[in-house]
Amino acid sequence: METLDRITRTPGVMGGKACIRGMRVTVGMVVGQVAAGRSFDQILDDFPYLQREDIVQSLSYAALRASDHEYVLAGE
């Protein structure tokens, strides 16, 4: 089972959606940037409070959600 220690889900933050390190940046927002063709460097320039590993774990989380794998989020 893979642990995603940078992905959090808190009921009162962004409607309980998966977020990056408790911030108001959702995994969906990050994955959407990648899907739109933005490079990691472009995303990091636009969101300087993110780190490269945040993007990597967002993509891992999206891949796990699309599969039958179990996953553990930070704080769960």
Distance bins in CASP14 RR format, pairs under 12 A and 6 or more apart:
PFRMAT RR
TARGET T0000
AUTHOR 0000-0000-0000
RMODE 2
METHOD distances of the structure
MODEL  1
1 64 0 0 0 0 1 0 0 0 0 0 0
1 69 1 0 0 1 0 0 0 0 0 0 0
1 70 1 0 1 0 0 0 0 0 0 0 0
1 71 1 0 0 1 0 0 0 0 0 0 0
1 72 1 0 0 1 0 0 0 0 0 0 0
1 73 0 0 0 0 0 1 0 0 0 0 0
1 76 0 0 0 0 0 1 0 0 0 0 0
2 56 0 0 0 0 0 1 0 0 0 0 0
2 57 0 0 0 0 1 0 0 0 0 0 0
2 60 1 0 0 1 0 0 0 0 0 0 0
2 61 0 0 0 0 1 0 0 0 0 0 0
2 63 0 0 0 0 1 0 0 0 0 0 0
2 64 1 0 0 1 0 0 0 0 0 0 0
2 65 0 0 0 0 0 1 0 0 0 0 0
2 67 0 0 0 0 0 1 0 0 0 0 0
2 69 1 0 0 1 0 0 0 0 0 0 0
2 70 0 0 0 0 1 0 0 0 0 0 0
2 71 1 0 1 0 0 0 0 0 0 0 0
2 72 1 0 0 1 0 0 0 0 0 0 0
2 73 0 0 0 0 0 1 0 0 0 0 0
3 57 0 0 0 0 1 0 0 0 0 0 0
3 60 0 0 0 0 0 1 0 0 0 0 0
3 61 0 0 0 0 0 1 0 0 0 0 0
3 64 0 0 0 0 0 1 0 0 0 0 0
3 69 0 0 0 0 0 1 0 0 0 0 0
3 70 0 0 0 0 0 1 0 0 0 0 0
3 71 1 0 0 1 0 0 0 0 0 0 0
3 72 1 0 1 0 0 0 0 0 0 0 0
3 73 0 0 0 0 1 0 0 0 0 0 0
3 74 0 0 0 0 1 0 0 0 0 0 0
3 75 0 0 0 0 0 1 0 0 0 0 0
3 76 0 0 0 0 1 0 0 0 0 0 0
4 18 0 0 0 0 1 0 0 0 0 0 0
4 19 0 0 0 0 0 1 0 0 0 0 0
4 20 0 0 0 0 0 1 0 0 0 0 0
4 21 0 0 0 0 0 1 0 0 0 0 0
4 27 0 0 0 0 1 0 0 0 0 0 0
4 53 0 0 0 0 0 1 0 0 0 0 0
4 54 0 0 0 0 0 1 0 0 0 0 0
4 56 0 0 0 0 1 0 0 0 0 0 0
4 57 1 0 1 0 0 0 0 0 0 0 0
4 58 0 0 0 0 1 0 0 0 0 0 0
4 59 0 0 0 0 0 1 0 0 0 0 0
4 60 1 0 0 1 0 0 0 0 0 0 0
4 61 1 0 1 0 0 0 0 0 0 0 0
4 62 0 0 0 0 0 1 0 0 0 0 0
4 63 0 0 0 0 0 1 0 0 0 0 0
4 64 1 0 0 1 0 0 0 0 0 0 0
4 65 0 0 0 0 0 1 0 0 0 0 0
4 69 0 0 0 0 0 1 0 0 0 0 0
4 70 0 0 0 0 0 1 0 0 0 0 0
4 71 1 0 1 0 0 0 0 0 0 0 0
4 72 1 0 0 1 0 0 0 0 0 0 0
4 73 1 0 1 0 0 0 0 0 0 0 0
4 74 1 0 0 1 0 0 0 0 0 0 0
4 75 0 0 0 0 0 1 0 0 0 0 0
4 76 0 0 0 0 1 0 0 0 0 0 0
5 20 0 0 0 0 0 1 0 0 0 0 0
5 21 0 0 0 0 1 0 0 0 0 0 0
5 22 0 0 0 0 0 1 0 0 0 0 0
5 53 0 0 0 0 1 0 0 0 0 0 0
5 54 0 0 0 0 0 1 0 0 0 0 0
5 56 0 0 0 0 0 1 0 0 0 0 0
5 57 1 0 0 1 0 0 0 0 0 0 0
5 60 0 0 0 0 0 1 0 0 0 0 0
5 61 0 0 0 0 0 1 0 0 0 0 0
5 71 0 0 0 0 0 1 0 0 0 0 0
5 72 0 0 0 0 1 0 0 0 0 0 0
5 73 0 0 0 0 1 0 0 0 0 0 0
5 74 1 0 1 0 0 0 0 0 0 0 0
5 75 0 0 0 0 1 0 0 0 0 0 0
5 76 0 0 0 0 0 1 0 0 0 0 0
6 18 0 0 0 0 0 1 0 0 0 0 0
6 19 0 0 0 0 1 0 0 0 0 0 0
6 20 1 0 0 1 0 0 0 0 0 0 0
6 21 1 0 1 0 0 0 0 0 0 0 0
6 22 0 0 0 0 1 0 0 0 0 0 0
6 23 0 0 0 0 0 1 0 0 0 0 0
6 25 0 0 0 0 0 1 0 0 0 0 0
6 27 0 0 0 0 1 0 0 0 0 0 0
6 30 0 0 0 0 0 1 0 0 0 0 0
6 50 0 0 0 0 1 0 0 0 0 0 0
6 51 0 0 0 0 1 0 0 0 0 0 0
6 52 0 0 0 0 0 1 0 0 0 0 0
6 53 1 0 0 1 0 0 0 0 0 0 0
6 54 1 0 1 0 0 0 0 0 0 0 0
6 55 0 0 0 0 1 0 0 0 0 0 0
6 56 0 0 0 0 1 0 0 0 0 0 0
6 57 1 0 1 0 0 0 0 0 0 0 0
6 58 0 0 0 0 1 0 0 0 0 0 0
6 59 0 0 0 0 0 1 0 0 0 0 0
6 60 0 0 0 0 1 0 0 0 0 0 0
6 61 0 0 0 0 1 0 0 0 0 0 0
6 73 0 0 0 0 1 0 0 0 0 0 0
6 74 1 0 0 1 0 0 0 0 0 0 0
6 75 0 0 0 0 0 1 0 0 0 0 0
7 16 0 0 0 0 0 1 0 0 0 0 0
7 17 0 0 0 0 0 1 0 0 0 0 0
7 18 1 0 1 0 0 0 0 0 0 0 0
7 19 1 0 0 1 0 0 0 0 0 0 0
7 20 1 0 0 1 0 0 0 0 0 0 0
7 21 0 0 0 0 1 0 0 0 0 0 0
7 22 0 0 0 0 1 0 0 0 0 0 0
7 23 0 0 0 0 0 1 0 0 0 0 0
7 25 0 0 0 0 0 1 0 0 0 0 0
7 26 0 0 0 0 1 0 0 0 0 0 0
7 27 1 0 0 1 0 0 0 0 0 0 0
7 28 0 0 0 0 0 1 0 0 0 0 0
7 30 0 0 0 0 1 0 0 0 0 0 0
7 31 0 0 0 0 0 1 0 0 0 0 0
7 53 0 0 0 0 0 1 0 0 0 0 0
7 54 0 0 0 0 1 0 0 0 0 0 0
7 55 0 0 0 0 0 1 0 0 0 0 0
7 56 0 0 0 0 0 1 0 0 0 0 0
7 57 1 0 1 0 0 0 0 0 0 0 0
7 58 1 0 0 1 0 0 0 0 0 0 0
7 59 0 0 0 0 0 1 0 0 0 0 0
7 60 0 0 0 0 1 0 0 0 0 0 0
7 61 1 0 1 0 0 0 0 0 0 0 0
7 62 0 0 0 0 0 1 0 0 0 0 0
7 64 0 0 0 0 1 0 0 0 0 0 0
7 65 0 0 0 0 0 1 0 0 0 0 0
7 71 0 0 0 0 1 0 0 0 0 0 0
7 72 0 0 0 0 1 0 0 0 0 0 0
7 73 1 0 1 0 0 0 0 0 0 0 0
7 74 1 0 0 1 0 0 0 0 0 0 0
7 75 0 0 0 0 1 0 0 0 0 0 0
7 76 0 0 0 0 1 0 0 0 0 0 0
8 14 0 0 0 0 1 0 0 0 0 0 0
8 16 0 0 0 0 1 0 0 0 0 0 0
8 17 0 0 0 0 0 1 0 0 0 0 0
8 18 1 0 0 1 0 0 0 0 0 0 0
8 19 1 0 1 0 0 0 0 0 0 0 0
8 20 1 0 0 1 0 0 0 0 0 0 0
8 21 1 0 0 1 0 0 0 0 0 0 0
8 22 1 0 1 0 0 0 0 0 0 0 0
8 23 0 0 0 0 1 0 0 0 0 0 0
8 24 0 0 0 0 0 1 0 0 0 0 0
8 25 0 0 0 0 0 1 0 0 0 0 0
8 26 0 0 0 0 0 1 0 0 0 0 0
8 27 0 0 0 0 1 0 0 0 0 0 0
8 54 0 0 0 0 0 1 0 0 0 0 0
8 57 0 0 0 0 0 1 0 0 0 0 0
8 58 0 0 0 0 0 1 0 0 0 0 0
8 61 0 0 0 0 0 1 0 0 0 0 0
8 72 0 0 0 0 0 1 0 0 0 0 0
8 73 1 0 0 1 0 0 0 0 0 0 0
8 74 1 0 1 0 0 0 0 0 0 0 0
8 75 1 0 0 1 0 0 0 0 0 0 0
8 76 0 0 0 0 1 0 0 0 0 0 0
9 15 0 0 0 0 1 0 0 0 0 0 0
9 16 1 0 1 0 0 0 0 0 0 0 0
9 17 1 0 0 1 0 0 0 0 0 0 0
9 18 1 0 1 0 0 0 0 0 0 0 0
9 19 1 0 0 1 0 0 0 0 0 0 0
9 20 0 0 0 0 0 1 0 0 0 0 0
9 21 0 0 0 0 0 1 0 0 0 0 0
9 22 0 0 0 0 1 0 0 0 0 0 0
9 26 0 0 0 0 1 0 0 0 0 0 0
9 27 0 0 0 0 1 0 0 0 0 0 0
9 61 0 0 0 0 0 1 0 0 0 0 0
9 65 0 0 0 0 0 1 0 0 0 0 0
9 71 0 0 0 0 0 1 0 0 0 0 0
9 72 0 0 0 0 0 1 0 0 0 0 0
9 73 1 0 1 0 0 0 0 0 0 0 0
9 74 0 0 0 0 1 0 0 0 0 0 0
9 75 0 0 0 0 1 0 0 0 0 0 0
9 76 1 0 0 1 0 0 0 0 0 0 0
10 16 1 0 0 1 0 0 0 0 0 0 0
10 17 0 0 0 0 1 0 0 0 0 0 0
10 18 0 0 0 0 1 0 0 0 0 0 0
10 19 1 0 0 1 0 0 0 0 0 0 0
10 20 0 0 0 0 0 1 0 0 0 0 0
10 21 0 0 0 0 0 1 0 0 0 0 0
10 22 1 0 0 1 0 0 0 0 0 0 0
10 23 0 0 0 0 0 1 0 0 0 0 0
10 24 0 0 0 0 0 1 0 0 0 0 0
10 26 0 0 0 0 0 1 0 0 0 0 0
10 73 0 0 0 0 1 0 0 0 0 0 0
10 74 0 0 0 0 0 1 0 0 0 0 0
10 75 0 0 0 0 1 0 0 0 0 0 0
10 76 0 0 0 0 0 1 0 0 0 0 0
11 17 0 0 0 0 0 1 0 0 0 0 0
11 19 0 0 0 0 0 1 0 0 0 0 0
12 19 0 0 0 0 0 1 0 0 0 0 0
12 22 0 0 0 0 0 1 0 0 0 0 0
12 24 0 0 0 0 0 1 0 0 0 0 0
13 19 1 0 1 0 0 0 0 0 0 0 0
13 20 0 0 0 0 0 1 0 0 0 0 0
13 21 0 0 0 0 0 1 0 0 0 0 0
13 22 1 0 0 1 0 0 0 0 0 0 0
13 23 0 0 0 0 1 0 0 0 0 0 0
13 24 1 0 0 1 0 0 0 0 0 0 0
13 25 0 0 0 0 0 1 0 0 0 0 0
13 26 0 0 0 0 1 0 0 0 0 0 0
14 20 0 0 0 0 0 1 0 0 0 0 0
14 22 0 0 0 0 1 0 0 0 0 0 0
14 23 0 0 0 0 1 0 0 0 0 0 0
14 24 1 0 1 0 0 0 0 0 0 0 0
14 25 0 0 0 0 1 0 0 0 0 0 0
14 26 1 0 1 0 0 0 0 0 0 0 0
14 27 0 0 0 0 1 0 0 0 0 0 0
14 28 0 0 0 0 1 0 0 0 0 0 0
14 29 0 0 0 0 1 0 0 0 0 0 0
15 24 0 0 0 0 0 1 0 0 0 0 0
15 26 0 0 0 0 1 0 0 0 0 0 0
16 22 0 0 0 0 0 1 0 0 0 0 0
16 24 0 0 0 0 0 1 0 0 0 0 0
16 26 0 0 0 0 1 0 0 0 0 0 0
16 27 0 0 0 0 0 1 0 0 0 0 0
16 73 0 0 0 0 0 1 0 0 0 0 0
17 23 0 0 0 0 0 1 0 0 0 0 0
17 24 0 0 0 0 1 0 0 0 0 0 0
17 25 0 0 0 0 0 1 0 0 0 0 0
17 26 1 0 1 0 0 0 0 0 0 0 0
17 27 1 0 0 1 0 0 0 0 0 0 0
17 28 1 0 0 1 0 0 0 0 0 0 0
17 29 0 0 0 0 1 0 0 0 0 0 0
17 30 0 0 0 0 0 1 0 0 0 0 0
17 31 0 0 0 0 0 1 0 0 0 0 0
17 58 0 0 0 0 0 1 0 0 0 0 0
17 61 0 0 0 0 0 1 0 0 0 0 0
17 65 0 0 0 0 0 1 0 0 0 0 0
17 73 0 0 0 0 0 1 0 0 0 0 0
18 25 0 0 0 0 0 1 0 0 0 0 0
18 26 1 0 0 1 0 0 0 0 0 0 0
18 27 1 0 1 0 0 0 0 0 0 0 0
18 28 1 0 0 1 0 0 0 0 0 0 0
18 29 0 0 0 0 0 1 0 0 0 0 0
18 30 0 0 0 0 1 0 0 0 0 0 0
18 31 0 0 0 0 1 0 0 0 0 0 0
18 54 0 0 0 0 0 1 0 0 0 0 0
18 57 0 0 0 0 1 0 0 0 0 0 0
18 58 0 0 0 0 1 0 0 0 0 0 0
18 60 0 0 0 0 0 1 0 0 0 0 0
18 61 1 0 0 1 0 0 0 0 0 0 0
18 62 0 0 0 0 1 0 0 0 0 0 0
18 64 0 0 0 0 0 1 0 0 0 0 0
18 65 0 0 0 0 1 0 0 0 0 0 0
18 71 0 0 0 0 0 1 0 0 0 0 0
18 73 1 0 0 1 0 0 0 0 0 0 0
18 74 0 0 0 0 0 1 0 0 0 0 0
18 76 0 0 0 0 0 1 0 0 0 0 0
19 25 1 0 0 1 0 0 0 0 0 0 0
19 26 1 0 1 0 0 0 0 0 0 0 0
19 27 1 0 0 1 0 0 0 0 0 0 0
19 28 0 0 0 0 1 0 0 0 0 0 0
19 29 0 0 0 0 1 0 0 0 0 0 0
19 30 0 0 0 0 1 0 0 0 0 0 0
19 50 0 0 0 0 0 1 0 0 0 0 0
19 54 0 0 0 0 0 1 0 0 0 0 0
19 57 0 0 0 0 0 1 0 0 0 0 0
19 58 0 0 0 0 1 0 0 0 0 0 0
19 61 0 0 0 0 0 1 0 0 0 0 0
19 73 0 0 0 0 1 0 0 0 0 0 0
19 74 0 0 0 0 0 1 0 0 0 0 0
20 26 1 0 0 1 0 0 0 0 0 0 0
20 27 1 0 0 1 0 0 0 0 0 0 0
20 28 0 0 0 0 1 0 0 0 0 0 0
20 29 0 0 0 0 1 0 0 0 0 0 0
20 30 1 0 0 1 0 0 0 0 0 0 0
20 31 0 0 0 0 0 1 0 0 0 0 0
20 33 0 0 0 0 0 1 0 0 0 0 0
20 43 0 0 0 0 0 1 0 0 0 0 0
20 47 0 0 0 0 1 0 0 0 0 0 0
20 49 0 0 0 0 1 0 0 0 0 0 0
20 50 1 0 0 1 0 0 0 0 0 0 0
20 51 0 0 0 0 1 0 0 0 0 0 0
20 52 0 0 0 0 0 1 0 0 0 0 0
20 53 0 0 0 0 1 0 0 0 0 0 0
20 54 1 0 1 0 0 0 0 0 0 0 0
20 55 0 0 0 0 1 0 0 0 0 0 0
20 56 0 0 0 0 0 1 0 0 0 0 0
20 57 1 0 0 1 0 0 0 0 0 0 0
20 58 1 0 0 1 0 0 0 0 0 0 0
20 59 0 0 0 0 0 1 0 0 0 0 0
20 61 0 0 0 0 1 0 0 0 0 0 0
20 73 0 0 0 0 0 1 0 0 0 0 0
20 74 0 0 0 0 0 1 0 0 0 0 0
21 27 0 0 0 0 0 1 0 0 0 0 0
21 30 0 0 0 0 0 1 0 0 0 0 0
21 47 0 0 0 0 0 1 0 0 0 0 0
21 49 0 0 0 0 1 0 0 0 0 0 0
21 50 0 0 0 0 1 0 0 0 0 0 0
21 51 0 0 0 0 1 0 0 0 0 0 0
21 53 0 0 0 0 1 0 0 0 0 0 0
21 54 1 0 0 1 0 0 0 0 0 0 0
21 57 0 0 0 0 1 0 0 0 0 0 0
21 58 0 0 0 0 0 1 0 0 0 0 0
21 73 0 0 0 0 0 1 0 0 0 0 0
21 74 1 0 0 1 0 0 0 0 0 0 0
21 75 0 0 0 0 0 1 0 0 0 0 0
22 49 0 0 0 0 0 1 0 0 0 0 0
22 50 0 0 0 0 0 1 0 0 0 0 0
22 54 0 0 0 0 0 1 0 0 0 0 0
22 73 0 0 0 0 0 1 0 0 0 0 0
22 74 0 0 0 0 1 0 0 0 0 0 0
22 75 0 0 0 0 0 1 0 0 0 0 0
23 29 0 0 0 0 0 1 0 0 0 0 0
23 30 0 0 0 0 0 1 0 0 0 0 0
23 47 0 0 0 0 1 0 0 0 0 0 0
23 49 1 0 0 1 0 0 0 0 0 0 0
23 50 0 0 0 0 1 0 0 0 0 0 0
23 51 0 0 0 0 0 1 0 0 0 0 0
23 54 0 0 0 0 1 0 0 0 0 0 0
23 58 0 0 0 0 0 1 0 0 0 0 0
24 47 0 0 0 0 0 1 0 0 0 0 0
24 49 0 0 0 0 0 1 0 0 0 0 0
25 31 0 0 0 0 0 1 0 0 0 0 0
25 32 0 0 0 0 0 1 0 0 0 0 0
25 33 0 0 0 0 0 1 0 0 0 0 0
25 43 0 0 0 0 0 1 0 0 0 0 0
25 46 0 0 0 0 0 1 0 0 0 0 0
25 47 1 0 0 1 0 0 0 0 0 0 0
25 48 0 0 0 0 0 1 0 0 0 0 0
25 49 1 0 0 1 0 0 0 0 0 0 0
25 50 1 0 0 1 0 0 0 0 0 0 0
25 51 0 0 0 0 0 1 0 0 0 0 0
25 54 0 0 0 0 1 0 0 0 0 0 0
25 55 0 0 0 0 0 1 0 0 0 0 0
25 58 0 0 0 0 1 0 0 0 0 0 0
26 32 0 0 0 0 1 0 0 0 0 0 0
26 33 0 0 0 0 0 1 0 0 0 0 0
26 47 0 0 0 0 0 1 0 0 0 0 0
26 50 0 0 0 0 0 1 0 0 0 0 0
26 54 0 0 0 0 0 1 0 0 0 0 0
26 58 0 0 0 0 1 0 0 0 0 0 0
26 61 0 0 0 0 0 1 0 0 0 0 0
26 62 0 0 0 0 0 1 0 0 0 0 0
27 33 0 0 0 0 0 1 0 0 0 0 0
27 34 0 0 0 0 0 1 0 0 0 0 0
27 50 0 0 0 0 0 1 0 0 0 0 0
27 54 0 0 0 0 1 0 0 0 0 0 0
27 55 0 0 0 0 1 0 0 0 0 0 0
27 56 0 0 0 0 0 1 0 0 0 0 0
27 57 0 0 0 0 1 0 0 0 0 0 0
27 58 1 0 1 0 0 0 0 0 0 0 0
27 59 0 0 0 0 1 0 0 0 0 0 0
27 60 0 0 0 0 1 0 0 0 0 0 0
27 61 1 0 1 0 0 0 0 0 0 0 0
27 62 1 0 0 1 0 0 0 0 0 0 0
27 63 0 0 0 0 0 1 0 0 0 0 0
27 64 0 0 0 0 0 1 0 0 0 0 0
27 65 0 0 0 0 1 0 0 0 0 0 0
27 71 0 0 0 0 0 1 0 0 0 0 0
27 73 0 0 0 0 0 1 0 0 0 0 0
28 34 0 0 0 0 1 0 0 0 0 0 0
28 35 0 0 0 0 1 0 0 0 0 0 0
28 36 0 0 0 0 0 1 0 0 0 0 0
28 54 0 0 0 0 0 1 0 0 0 0 0
28 55 0 0 0 0 0 1 0 0 0 0 0
28 58 1 0 0 1 0 0 0 0 0 0 0
28 59 0 0 0 0 0 1 0 0 0 0 0
28 61 0 0 0 0 1 0 0 0 0 0 0
28 62 1 0 0 1 0 0 0 0 0 0 0
28 65 0 0 0 0 0 1 0 0 0 0 0
29 35 0 0 0 0 0 1 0 0 0 0 0
29 36 0 0 0 0 0 1 0 0 0 0 0
29 38 0 0 0 0 0 1 0 0 0 0 0
29 43 0 0 0 0 1 0 0 0 0 0 0
29 46 0 0 0 0 0 1 0 0 0 0 0
29 47 0 0 0 0 1 0 0 0 0 0 0
29 50 0 0 0 0 0 1 0 0 0 0 0
29 54 0 0 0 0 0 1 0 0 0 0 0
29 55 0 0 0 0 0 1 0 0 0 0 0
29 58 0 0 0 0 1 0 0 0 0 0 0
29 62 0 0 0 0 0 1 0 0 0 0 0
30 36 0 0 0 0 0 1 0 0 0 0 0
30 38 0 0 0 0 1 0 0 0 0 0 0
30 40 0 0 0 0 0 1 0 0 0 0 0
30 42 0 0 0 0 0 1 0 0 0 0 0
30 43 1 0 0 1 0 0 0 0 0 0 0
30 44 0 0 0 0 0 1 0 0 0 0 0
30 46 0 0 0 0 0 1 0 0 0 0 0
30 47 0 0 0 0 1 0 0 0 0 0 0
30 49 0 0 0 0 0 1 0 0 0 0 0
30 50 1 0 0 1 0 0 0 0 0 0 0
30 51 0 0 0 0 0 1 0 0 0 0 0
30 52 0 0 0 0 0 1 0 0 0 0 0
30 53 0 0 0 0 0 1 0 0 0 0 0
30 54 1 0 0 1 0 0 0 0 0 0 0
30 55 1 0 1 0 0 0 0 0 0 0 0
30 56 0 0 0 0 1 0 0 0 0 0 0
30 57 0 0 0 0 1 0 0 0 0 0 0
30 58 1 0 1 0 0 0 0 0 0 0 0
30 59 1 0 0 1 0 0 0 0 0 0 0
30 60 0 0 0 0 0 1 0 0 0 0 0
30 61 0 0 0 0 1 0 0 0 0 0 0
30 62 0 0 0 0 1 0 0 0 0 0 0
31 37 0 0 0 0 0 1 0 0 0 0 0
31 38 0 0 0 0 0 1 0 0 0 0 0
31 43 0 0 0 0 0 1 0 0 0 0 0
31 54 0 0 0 0 0 1 0 0 0 0 0
31 55 0 0 0 0 1 0 0 0 0 0 0
31 56 0 0 0 0 0 1 0 0 0 0 0
31 57 0 0 0 0 0 1 0 0 0 0 0
31 58 1 0 1 0 0 0 0 0 0 0 0
31 59 1 0 0 1 0 0 0 0 0 0 0
31 60 0 0 0 0 0 1 0 0 0 0 0
31 61 0 0 0 0 1 0 0 0 0 0 0
31 62 1 0 1 0 0 0 0 0 0 0 0
31 63 0 0 0 0 1 0 0 0 0 0 0
31 65 0 0 0 0 1 0 0 0 0 0 0
31 66 0 0 0 0 0 1 0 0 0 0 0
32 38 0 0 0 0 1 0 0 0 0 0 0
32 43 0 0 0 0 1 0 0 0 0 0 0
32 55 0 0 0 0 0 1 0 0 0 0 0
32 58 0 0 0 0 1 0 0 0 0 0 0
32 59 0 0 0 0 0 1 0 0 0 0 0
32 62 0 0 0 0 1 0 0 0 0 0 0
33 39 0 0 0 0 1 0 0 0 0 0 0
33 40 0 0 0 0 1 0 0 0 0 0 0
33 41 0 0 0 0 0 1 0 0 0 0 0
33 42 1 0 0 1 0 0 0 0 0 0 0
33 43 1 0 1 0 0 0 0 0 0 0 0
33 44 0 0 0 0 0 1 0 0 0 0 0
33 45 0 0 0 0 0 1 0 0 0 0 0
33 46 1 0 0 1 0 0 0 0 0 0 0
33 47 0 0 0 0 1 0 0 0 0 0 0
33 50 0 0 0 0 1 0 0 0 0 0 0
33 54 0 0 0 0 0 1 0 0 0 0 0
33 55 0 0 0 0 1 0 0 0 0 0 0
33 58 0 0 0 0 1 0 0 0 0 0 0
33 59 0 0 0 0 0 1 0 0 0 0 0
33 62 0 0 0 0 0 1 0 0 0 0 0
34 40 0 0 0 0 1 0 0 0 0 0 0
34 41 0 0 0 0 0 1 0 0 0 0 0
34 42 0 0 0 0 1 0 0 0 0 0 0
34 43 1 0 0 1 0 0 0 0 0 0 0
34 44 0 0 0 0 0 1 0 0 0 0 0
34 54 0 0 0 0 0 1 0 0 0 0 0
34 55 1 0 0 1 0 0 0 0 0 0 0
34 56 0 0 0 0 0 1 0 0 0 0 0
34 58 1 0 0 1 0 0 0 0 0 0 0
34 59 1 0 0 1 0 0 0 0 0 0 0
34 60 0 0 0 0 0 1 0 0 0 0 0
34 62 0 0 0 0 1 0 0 0 0 0 0
34 63 0 0 0 0 0 1 0 0 0 0 0
35 43 0 0 0 0 0 1 0 0 0 0 0
35 58 0 0 0 0 0 1 0 0 0 0 0
35 59 0 0 0 0 0 1 0 0 0 0 0
35 62 0 0 0 0 1 0 0 0 0 0 0
36 42 0 0 0 0 1 0 0 0 0 0 0
36 43 0 0 0 0 1 0 0 0 0 0 0
36 46 0 0 0 0 0 1 0 0 0 0 0
37 43 0 0 0 0 1 0 0 0 0 0 0
38 44 0 0 0 0 1 0 0 0 0 0 0
38 45 0 0 0 0 1 0 0 0 0 0 0
38 46 1 0 0 1 0 0 0 0 0 0 0
38 47 0 0 0 0 0 1 0 0 0 0 0
38 50 0 0 0 0 0 1 0 0 0 0 0
38 55 0 0 0 0 1 0 0 0 0 0 0
39 45 0 0 0 0 1 0 0 0 0 0 0
39 46 0 0 0 0 0 1 0 0 0 0 0
39 52 0 0 0 0 0 1 0 0 0 0 0
39 55 0 0 0 0 1 0 0 0 0 0 0
40 46 0 0 0 0 0 1 0 0 0 0 0
40 47 0 0 0 0 0 1 0 0 0 0 0
40 50 0 0 0 0 1 0 0 0 0 0 0
40 51 0 0 0 0 0 1 0 0 0 0 0
40 52 1 0 1 0 0 0 0 0 0 0 0
40 53 0 0 0 0 0 1 0 0 0 0 0
40 54 0 0 0 0 1 0 0 0 0 0 0
40 55 1 0 1 0 0 0 0 0 0 0 0
40 56 0 0 0 0 1 0 0 0 0 0 0
40 58 0 0 0 0 0 1 0 0 0 0 0
40 59 0 0 0 0 1 0 0 0 0 0 0
41 47 0 0 0 0 0 1 0 0 0 0 0
41 48 0 0 0 0 0 1 0 0 0 0 0
41 50 0 0 0 0 0 1 0 0 0 0 0
41 52 0 0 0 0 1 0 0 0 0 0 0
41 55 0 0 0 0 0 1 0 0 0 0 0
42 48 0 0 0 0 0 1 0 0 0 0 0
42 50 0 0 0 0 0 1 0 0 0 0 0
42 55 0 0 0 0 0 1 0 0 0 0 0
43 49 0 0 0 0 0 1 0 0 0 0 0
43 50 1 0 0 1 0 0 0 0 0 0 0
43 51 0 0 0 0 0 1 0 0 0 0 0
43 52 0 0 0 0 1 0 0 0 0 0 0
43 54 0 0 0 0 1 0 0 0 0 0 0
43 55 1 0 0 1 0 0 0 0 0 0 0
43 56 0 0 0 0 0 1 0 0 0 0 0
43 58 0 0 0 0 1 0 0 0 0 0 0
43 59 0 0 0 0 0 1 0 0 0 0 0
44 50 1 0 1 0 0 0 0 0 0 0 0
44 51 1 0 0 1 0 0 0 0 0 0 0
44 52 1 0 0 1 0 0 0 0 0 0 0
44 53 0 0 0 0 0 1 0 0 0 0 0
44 54 0 0 0 0 1 0 0 0 0 0 0
44 55 1 0 0 1 0 0 0 0 0 0 0
44 56 0 0 0 0 0 1 0 0 0 0 0
46 55 0 0 0 0 0 1 0 0 0 0 0
47 54 0 0 0 0 1 0 0 0 0 0 0
47 55 0 0 0 0 1 0 0 0 0 0 0
47 58 0 0 0 0 0 1 0 0 0 0 0
48 54 0 0 0 0 0 1 0 0 0 0 0
50 56 0 0 0 0 0 1 0 0 0 0 0
50 57 0 0 0 0 0 1 0 0 0 0 0
50 58 0 0 0 0 1 0 0 0 0 0 0
51 57 0 0 0 0 1 0 0 0 0 0 0
51 58 0 0 0 0 0 1 0 0 0 0 0
52 58 0 0 0 0 0 1 0 0 0 0 0
52 59 0 0 0 0 0 1 0 0 0 0 0
53 59 0 0 0 0 0 1 0 0 0 0 0
53 60 0 0 0 0 1 0 0 0 0 0 0
54 60 0 0 0 0 0 1 0 0 0 0 0
54 61 0 0 0 0 0 1 0 0 0 0 0
54 74 0 0 0 0 0 1 0 0 0 0 0
55 61 0 0 0 0 0 1 0 0 0 0 0
55 62 0 0 0 0 0 1 0 0 0 0 0
56 62 0 0 0 0 0 1 0 0 0 0 0
56 63 0 0 0 0 0 1 0 0 0 0 0
57 63 0 0 0 0 0 1 0 0 0 0 0
57 64 0 0 0 0 0 1 0 0 0 0 0
57 71 0 0 0 0 0 1 0 0 0 0 0
57 73 0 0 0 0 1 0 0 0 0 0 0
57 74 0 0 0 0 1 0 0 0 0 0 0
58 64 0 0 0 0 0 1 0 0 0 0 0
58 65 0 0 0 0 0 1 0 0 0 0 0
58 73 0 0 0 0 0 1 0 0 0 0 0
59 65 0 0 0 0 0 1 0 0 0 0 0
59 66 0 0 0 0 0 1 0 0 0 0 0
60 66 0 0 0 0 0 1 0 0 0 0 0
60 67 0 0 0 0 0 1 0 0 0 0 0
60 69 0 0 0 0 1 0 0 0 0 0 0
60 71 0 0 0 0 1 0 0 0 0 0 0
60 73 0 0 0 0 0 1 0 0 0 0 0
61 67 0 0 0 0 0 1 0 0 0 0 0
61 69 0 0 0 0 0 1 0 0 0 0 0
61 71 1 0 0 1 0 0 0 0 0 0 0
61 72 0 0 0 0 0 1 0 0 0 0 0
61 73 0 0 0 0 1 0 0 0 0 0 0
61 74 0 0 0 0 0 1 0 0 0 0 0
62 69 0 0 0 0 0 1 0 0 0 0 0
62 71 0 0 0 0 0 1 0 0 0 0 0
63 69 0 0 0 0 1 0 0 0 0 0 0
63 71 0 0 0 0 1 0 0 0 0 0 0
64 70 0 0 0 0 1 0 0 0 0 0 0
64 71 1 0 1 0 0 0 0 0 0 0 0
64 72 0 0 0 0 0 1 0 0 0 0 0
64 73 0 0 0 0 0 1 0 0 0 0 0
65 71 0 0 0 0 1 0 0 0 0 0 0
65 73 0 0 0 0 0 1 0 0 0 0 0
70 76 0 0 0 0 0 1 0 0 0 0 0
END
